Each structure stands twice: as structure tokens, then as C-alpha cells.
């Protein structure tokens, strides 16, 4: 679509009035879109509890955990190599989904013993 045509001018005018789609926006408005998606994920819908509050960096969406905080060495180690955590699949240290607790891959007998007690 060219902006020199009437149709293009109309589309540009409409976009200036209503703003671009939230999912395609970068920067400051993109942050607002992320807030809206986080509200939807937590079931709060359109009602906003804290309009200026930060985006929830960790939680669950569709039953799968997410964590958007910057990964640290301590958190990565706690998720990937942790004998104290009885879970085989742990939440990702960054992103959406699960990681494998590699400690239990290396020590499968201890994993079975730990599950029985």
C-alpha cells in the first residue's frame, strides 16, 4: 500500500488516530502491550489494578511457567543443578517453559530414593 493514494492516506490517518496495533509496537508503547498481555495472562482482563506498576516478571501462562527477568548465574545453577529441588523439570531460568534439573540425570538412583521418601 502506498501512502500517496487516497486509501493509503486514510490508513495513515486512521493509524495516527487509533495508534498502531499493540503487538507490533516497540519501545514505550510495547511495554504497555506487554502489561496488557500480562494482565490477560493473570485473568484481570481490562481492569487495571496498578496503572503505573511494573510488569510481572514471573508467573504462569496457560499452566506453563515463565520468567522474563535477566538470568543470573545463581538462578541458572538453581534451576539446572540443584539436589535440594525434588523436581525433575524446573521452570526455565529465562523464558517460557521448563528446564531439566541435570543433577537428577547424573544421579538417577538418588532421584528414585528421594521420590520414595
FENBEL-V843959 format. One record per residue. SS is DSSP state (A for helix, B for strand, O for the rest). PSI is psi as a letter, one per 30 degrees, with the letter a starting at -180 (none if undefined). Layout:
((SS	PSI) (SS	PSI))
This chain:
((O	k) (O	k) (O	f) (O	f) (O	l) (A	e) (A	e) (A	e) (A	e) (A	e) (A	e) (A	e) (A	e) (A	e) (A	e) (A	e) (A	e) (A	f) (O	l) (O	l) (O	k) (A	e) (A	f) (A	g) (O	k) (O	l) (O	b) (A	e) (A	f) (A	e) (A	e) (A	e) (A	e) (A	e) (A	e) (A	e) (A	e) (A	e) (A	e) (A	e) (A	e) (O	g) (O	g) (O	f) (O	b) (O	f) (O	k) (O	k) (O	e) (O	j) (O	e) (O	g) (O	l) (O	l) (O	k) (O	j) (O	f) (B	l) (B	a) (B	k) (B	k) (O	h) (O	g) (B	k) (B	k) (B	l) (B	j) (O	g) (O	l) (O	k) (O	k) (O	l) (A	e) (A	e) (A	e) (A	e) (A	e) (A	f) (A	e) (A	f) (O	i) (O	j) (O	f) (O	f) (O	j) (O	f) (O	k) (O	e) (B	j) (B	l) (B	k) (O	k) (O	f) (O	k) (B	a) (B	k) (O	a) (B	l) (B	l) (B	k) (O	j) (A	f) (A	e) (A	f) (A	e) (A	e) (O	i) (A	e) (A	e) (A	e) (A	e) (A	e) (A	e) (A	e) (A	e) (A	e) (O	none))
